[in-house]
Amino acid sequence: MYLAGASVRRVEDITEVLWGTKVSPGTISNLNKKVYWQIEDWRNRPLVAEYPYVYMDGIYLKKN
């Protein structure tokens, strides 16, 4: 959650709801240090195949 952009406070709140206990900021930091290199390796891996994708964007305006 933290690496995806959630604040430490938000991670504490979410873990309390999910598990009934908060995870301390120190624990969050230590866990991030352990896995960050794996995430960076994945993000920076070479893409050797073609990956087709569809990009869509839109806006909806409600008439009053």
C-alpha positions as CSV (number, residue, x, y, z in Angstrom):
1,M,0.0,0.0,0.0
2,Y,2.8,2.4,0.9
3,L,4.7,1.8,-2.3
4,A,1.5,2.4,-4.2
5,G,1.3,5.9,-2.7
6,A,-0.7,5.4,0.5
7,S,0.6,7.4,3.5
8,V,2.0,5.6,6.5
9,R,-1.1,6.8,8.5
10,R,-3.4,5.3,5.8
11,V,-1.5,2.0,5.9
12,E,-2.0,2.0,9.7
13,D,-5.7,2.6,9.4
14,I,-6.2,-0.1,6.7
15,T,-4.2,-2.8,8.6
16,E,-6.2,-2.0,11.7
17,V,-9.5,-2.6,9.7
18,L,-8.2,-5.7,8.0
19,W,-6.3,-7.4,10.9
20,G,-7.6,-5.7,14.0
21,T,-4.2,-4.2,14.8
22,K,-2.1,-1.4,13.5
23,V,1.2,-1.8,11.9
24,S,3.8,0.7,13.2
25,P,5.5,3.2,10.9
26,G,8.8,1.4,11.7
27,T,7.5,-1.9,10.6
28,I,6.1,-0.4,7.4
29,S,9.5,1.2,6.7
30,N,11.4,-2.1,7.4
31,L,9.1,-4.1,5.2
32,N,9.5,-1.6,2.3
33,K,13.3,-1.8,2.6
34,K,13.1,-5.6,2.2
35,V,10.9,-5.6,-0.9
36,Y,11.7,-2.3,-2.6
37,W,14.6,-3.7,-4.7
38,Q,12.3,-6.5,-6.0
39,I,9.7,-4.0,-7.1
40,E,12.4,-1.8,-8.8
41,D,13.8,-4.8,-10.6
42,W,10.4,-5.7,-11.9
43,R,9.7,-2.1,-12.9
44,N,13.0,-1.8,-14.8
45,R,13.0,-5.3,-16.4
46,P,13.5,-5.4,-20.2
47,L,10.3,-5.9,-22.2
48,V,11.2,-8.5,-24.8
49,A,7.8,-9.1,-26.3
50,E,5.1,-6.9,-27.8
51,Y,2.4,-5.9,-25.3
52,P,-0.7,-4.6,-27.0
53,Y,-2.9,-2.2,-24.9
54,V,-5.9,-0.1,-25.2
55,Y,-5.9,3.4,-23.7
56,M,-9.3,5.0,-23.0
57,D,-10.2,8.3,-21.6
58,G,-13.5,9.9,-21.1
59,I,-15.6,12.4,-19.2
60,Y,-19.2,12.3,-18.2
61,L,-21.1,15.5,-17.7
62,K,-24.5,15.2,-16.1
63,K,-27.2,17.5,-17.4
64,N,-29.2,19.2,-14.7
